[in-house]
Amino acid sequence: MIEVFGFLAAFVGILSAIRYQAVCSAVADSLPSQFQDGLSSRFAAPVYALHSSTPLKLQADFVKSLAGGGVAIACFALSCYFGGRLDGVLLASTGAVAIAYSAIKSWMTYRENCHRASAMTTGTRDDSGV
């Protein structure tokens, strides 16, 4: 069981990291000039990934990469559990909960952006002031 969850953690983690990096690279081109350097763009890209002007496909990929990261950390926690490392279980579970919270918040922002985009295409006006 340890090997199975360890493999799943590595596999899903690598796929999520590749997707996350692809989103950040795509968003980096549209960042304001003060965030164009390598260090600033690394921290600004996740914020701009869910901006309403970012294409919905990129936003969806960003949310999927967060969810995949949460699954990878949860699989790592299970691997630690079956390996008898309760300290690793506690640490990885805390990380999985934090990532799940971030993914849920990001998904809610993405869903709002989808509703806003559909309202704009149907011609209705969003009076929320946003």
C-alpha positions in Angstrom: 0.0 0.0 0.0 2.9 2.4 0.8 4.2 2.1 -2.8 0.8 2.5 -4.4 0.0 5.7 -2.6 3.6 6.9 -3.0 3.4 6.4 -6.7 0.0 8.1 -6.9 1.3 11.0 -4.9 4.3 11.4 -7.2 2.4 10.9 -10.4 -0.5 13.3 -9.6 1.9 15.8 -8.1 4.0 15.9 -11.2 1.0 16.3 -13.5 -0.4 19.1 -11.3 3.0 20.9 -11.2 3.2 20.7 -15.0 -0.3 22.1 -15.4 0.3 24.8 -12.7 3.6 25.9 -14.5 1.8 26.0 -17.9 -0.9 28.3 -16.4 1.7 30.5 -14.7 3.7 30.8 -18.0 0.6 31.7 -19.9 -0.5 34.3 -17.4 3.0 35.8 -17.1 2.7 37.4 -20.5 -0.3 39.4 -19.4 1.1 40.6 -16.1 1.7 44.3 -15.5 5.2 45.5 -16.1 6.2 45.6 -12.4 5.6 41.8 -12.2 7.4 40.8 -15.4 10.7 39.8 -13.6 11.2 36.1 -12.6 10.7 36.5 -8.9 7.6 38.8 -8.9 5.9 36.9 -11.6 6.1 33.7 -9.6 4.1 35.3 -6.8 1.8 37.4 -9.0 0.7 34.7 -11.5 -1.6 32.8 -9.1 -3.4 36.0 -8.2 -3.8 36.9 -11.9 -4.7 33.4 -12.9 -8.2 33.9 -11.4 -8.6 37.5 -12.7 -11.8 38.0 -14.6 -9.8 39.0 -17.7 -7.9 35.6 -17.8 -9.5 33.1 -20.2 -11.8 30.6 -18.5 -9.8 27.6 -19.8 -6.7 28.9 -18.0 -8.7 29.5 -14.8 -10.1 26.0 -15.0 -6.6 24.5 -15.4 -5.4 26.5 -12.4 -8.2 25.2 -10.2 -7.5 21.6 -11.5 -3.8 22.0 -10.7 -4.7 23.0 -7.1 -7.1 20.1 -6.7 -4.5 17.7 -8.1 -1.9 19.0 -5.6 -4.3 18.4 -2.8 -4.9 14.8 -4.0 -1.1 14.3 -4.3 -0.6 15.5 -0.7 -3.5 13.4 0.6 -1.9 10.3 -1.2 1.4 11.1 0.5 -0.4 11.3 3.9 -1.9 7.9 3.3 1.5 6.5 2.3 2.9 7.9 5.5 0.0 6.4 7.5 0.6 2.9 6.0 4.3 3.3 6.6 3.7 4.1 10.3 5.0 7.7 10.1 2.4 9.6 12.1 4.4 12.8 12.1 4.3 12.7 8.2 0.6 12.0 8.4 -0.1 15.0 10.5 2.1 17.3 8.4 0.8 16.1 5.1 -2.8 16.2 6.3 -2.4 19.8 7.4 -1.0 20.6 3.9 -3.9 18.7 2.2 -6.5 20.7 4.2 -4.8 24.0 3.4 -4.6 23.2 -0.3 -8.2 21.9 -0.3 -9.3 25.2 1.2 -7.4 27.2 -1.4 -8.8 25.0 -4.2 -12.4 25.5 -3.0 -11.9 29.3 -2.8 -10.3 29.3 -6.3 -13.2 27.2 -7.6 -15.7 29.6 -6.2 -13.9 32.6 -7.9 -13.7 30.6 -11.1 -17.5 29.9 -10.9 -18.2 33.6 -10.4 -16.1 34.4 -13.4 -18.1 31.8 -15.4 -21.4 33.3 -14.4 -20.1 36.8 -15.2 -18.9 35.6 -18.6 -22.3 33.9 -19.4 -24.2 37.0 -18.3 -22.1 39.1 -20.6 -22.7 36.8 -23.6 -26.5 36.6 -23.0 -26.7 40.4 -22.8 -27.9 40.6 -19.2 -26.3 43.1 -17.0 -24.6 42.2 -13.7 -25.6 44.9 -11.1 -23.3 43.6 -8.4 -21.0 46.5 -8.9 -18.0 44.3 -9.6 
